[in-house]
Amino acid sequence: MSSTSLTWTLCFYSEPANMSGPEYIAETQTLPGTRNYEHNRVKVPIWDIRGEEHKFNLDEHSFLALPQAFSPGAEFEGDEGMARSYLPWVRDLVLKTVAGSTGVFIFDHTVRRASAAKSPRRQVRKMHVDQSPGGALGRARRHLPASERAAVESGCVRFRIVNVWRPLGPGEVADHPLVFADCRTVAQEDLVPVRQVYPDYVGETYAVRHGPGQRYHYWSRMGPRDVLLLQCFDSSRSGGGDRGAGGQCANGSFELHEPLEEPCLRESIEPSFAPTRATRSRLRPF
């Protein structure tokens, strides 16, 4: 595996003081987001995958790095441009790179801008997984057409949720790089379900405890043509208790520089999509 590393501070889950179930209430137009738990900061080795991208894949590690994969013809401005050129490009990329995919449904996209101040769309520092198994099934029920939803719930298709992450540029990411875990090194007991409360929806994510044996990676000098796929859920691997059993990629970000020394404010886009394929396996109970 990658041989170049640095030791840096990441943010991990810390139990609520009153031991209640962890919960995050999303921000609104008038109120900031709130949570009932804290994070503790731990220094860990973070391994660079630059030059060794080919050694990692979604099925085994839960992430896939695609150097120079972005097509300049898919650049966009505004929501109309995104719908017209960028999201169709993402859909085609998924069908080509996620083995066995026969259908792709894009249900969300987020543009983030690095900032020292708190804002809803700044970089996410804490280690997390965007969907727990329960949250993933809730997303299927909420977003998929009825026929696809029934196929997912009956186990007739393999259902994944994967995020496509790339910097918007124009230069390389010089600070707040994405950090992501090899899913085989994260124990199930280190993944903590967090209730996510939105004005019109209640979902569930995972917070991540720091634990022995966890291995973290980043992709140095990531540029606007580099694309990273992060798997949030895979129905063919849900329900187990071993390390990496669910195939979820814990991820976050970290600061390489002090806030006043940042050479570049990161800006990125991250659509979330659900590729499916025919399979004989059934969903294990959530």
Secondary structure, DSSP 8 states (H G I E B T S, - for coil): ----EEEEEEEEEE--TT----EEE---SSS--EES-EEEEEEEEEEE-TT-GGG--HHHHSEEEETT---GGG---HHHHIIIIIHHHHHHHHHHHSTT--EEEEEEEEEEE--SS--TTS---B-EES--HHHHHHHHHHHS-HHHHHHHHHT-EEEEEEEEEEE--SS---SS-EEEE-GGGS-GGGEEEEEEEETTEEEEEEEE---TT--EEE-TT--TT-EEEEEEEEGGGTT--STTTT----EEE--SS-GGG-S---EEEEEEEEEEEE-S------
